[in-house]
Amino acid sequence: MNQTIEYAPHQTAIRDTLFGDLPLAQWAGTDADGIPWTLFKQAKHSLDNGHQEEAIQTLLSIIATPGLESRQYLQAWHFLGQLAVAPTSIIEVYGLVIEVAMDQGLDLLAVYADHSARYYNYSGSAIIWDQPDAGIGAKIDIILAQGAEIIPFIGPWKDARPAAPVNGNARINILTSNGLYFGEAGQLALFKDAMAGKTMYAMLDMMETLINKTNGL
């Protein structure tokens, strides 16, 4: 029987950074200069002073700025969604996060459209991949394309992001311009699913690739 487990505080804190849905006060309060940070601060200032349309235009300017990290775009879309602004064109997939809950803790693997990746093992070890690599980039593109194939079948999640899955379950989180899409089931069930299984195996391969790259293999 699946049961809820209590994750270590560091796991919860790390997990919250992966989805691009942190509160505006926290994101705009980051001690950083330059674009897009100055624009997030400007958007918050506008909202604090009751200028919603001005804030919307500032956030849209972040979306239109090329070369930013994927989580910056996700944050901008998250804040726009809170202001009832939805994407008017094709839904963009900016990232995918796999969560695997076990007795020992939570395994997290995240990949993003900017070709960065994060792997956090339940033990506390981590791999942060931010450097260009054609092989890893190609694998990420395939994973994100698989995510784009899944989203029409599950619909967007409009409530607050749920807590991590219960022990024995795994969850595929697809991070898009239209918010969060996810599917959750027992780990074996996801691997056996005709559609989700492709993504689970691709993410498993990505995890092994990151470990091998880090170890110089």
Backbone hydrogen bonds, N-H to C=O, Kabsch-Sander energy under -0.5 kcal/mol:
donor,donor_aa,acceptor,acceptor_aa,energy
7,Y,5,I,-0.7
11,Q,8,A,-0.8
12,T,8,A,-1.8
13,A,9,P,-2.4
14,I,10,H,-2.2
15,R,11,Q,-2.7
16,D,12,T,-1.9
17,T,13,A,-0.6
17,T,14,I,-1.5
18,L,15,R,-1.7
27,W,23,P,-2.7
28,A,24,L,-3.3
29,G,25,A,-0.7
30,T,27,W,-1.2
32,A,30,T,-2.2
37,W,34,G,-0.7
38,T,34,G,-1.8
40,F,36,P,-2.3
41,K,37,W,-2.4
42,Q,38,T,-2.0
43,A,39,L,-2.6
44,K,40,F,-2.3
45,H,41,K,-2.4
46,S,42,Q,-2.3
47,L,43,A,-2.3
48,D,44,K,-2.9
49,N,45,H,-1.2
50,G,47,L,-1.8
51,H,46,S,-3.2
52,Q,50,G,-1.0
55,A,51,H,-1.9
56,I,52,Q,-2.6
57,Q,53,E,-2.2
58,T,54,E,-1.8
59,L,55,A,-2.5
60,L,56,I,-2.5
61,S,57,Q,-1.6
62,I,58,T,-1.2
63,I,59,L,-1.8
64,A,60,L,-1.7
65,T,62,I,-1.4
68,L,65,T,-0.6
72,Q,69,E,-1.1
73,Y,69,E,-1.4
74,L,70,S,-2.4
75,Q,71,R,-2.2
76,A,72,Q,-2.3
77,W,73,Y,-2.6
78,H,74,L,-2.4
79,F,75,Q,-2.4
80,L,76,A,-2.2
81,G,77,W,-2.6
82,Q,78,H,-1.6
83,L,79,F,-0.8
83,L,80,L,-0.7
84,A,81,G,-1.7
85,V,80,L,-2.7
86,A,84,A,-0.6
94,Y,92,E,-0.7
94,Y,175,L,-2.5
95,G,175,L,-1.5
96,L,111,V,-2.4
97,V,173,N,-2.5
98,I,109,L,-3.0
99,E,171,R,-2.3
100,V,107,D,-2.4
101,A,169,N,-2.4
102,M,105,G,-2.9
105,G,102,M,-0.6
107,D,100,V,-2.7
108,L,120,Y,-2.6
109,L,98,I,-2.1
110,A,118,R,-3.1
111,V,96,L,-2.3
112,Y,116,S,-2.1
113,A,94,Y,-2.6
115,H,112,Y,-2.1
117,A,129,W,-2.4
118,R,110,A,-2.7
119,Y,127,I,-2.5
120,Y,108,L,-3.0
121,N,119,Y,-0.5
121,N,125,S,-2.4
124,G,121,N,-2.2
127,I,119,Y,-2.5
129,W,117,A,-3.0
129,W,127,I,-0.6
130,D,128,I,-0.7
137,G,133,D,-2.9
138,A,134,A,-2.2
139,K,135,G,-1.9
140,I,136,I,-2.5
141,D,137,G,-2.2
142,I,138,A,-1.7
143,I,139,K,-2.1
144,L,140,I,-2.7
145,A,141,D,-2.0
146,Q,142,I,-2.0
147,G,143,I,-2.1
148,A,144,L,-2.1
149,E,145,A,-1.3
150,I,146,Q,-1.2
151,I,147,G,-1.8
153,F,150,I,-2.2
154,I,151,I,-1.1
155,G,151,I,-1.9
157,W,180,L,-3.6
158,K,156,P,-0.6
167,N,3,Q,-2.2
168,G,101,A,-2.2
169,N,166,V,-2.3
170,A,185,A,-2.8
171,R,99,E,-2.3
172,I,183,G,-2.8
173,N,97,V,-3.0
173,N,171,R,-0.6
174,I,172,I,-0.5
174,I,181,Y,-3.8
175,L,95,G,-2.7
175,L,173,N,-0.6
176,T,174,I,-0.6
176,T,179,G,-1.7
177,S,92,E,-2.0
179,G,176,T,-1.6
180,L,157,W,-0.6
181,Y,174,I,-2.2
183,G,172,I,-1.8
185,A,170,A,-1.9
187,Q,168,G,-2.1
190,L,186,G,-2.2
191,F,187,Q,-1.9
192,K,188,L,-1.8
193,D,189,A,-1.1
197,G,193,D,-1.9
198,K,195,M,-0.6
199,T,195,M,-0.9
200,M,196,A,-2.5
201,Y,197,G,-2.6
202,A,198,K,-2.0
203,M,199,T,-2.5
204,L,200,M,-2.1
205,D,201,Y,-2.3
206,M,202,A,-1.9
207,M,203,M,-2.6
208,E,204,L,-2.1
209,T,205,D,-2.3
210,L,206,M,-2.7
211,I,207,M,-2.2
212,N,208,E,-2.5
213,K,209,T,-2.8
214,T,210,L,-2.4
215,N,211,I,-1.8
216,G,213,K,-1.3
217,L,212,N,-3.4
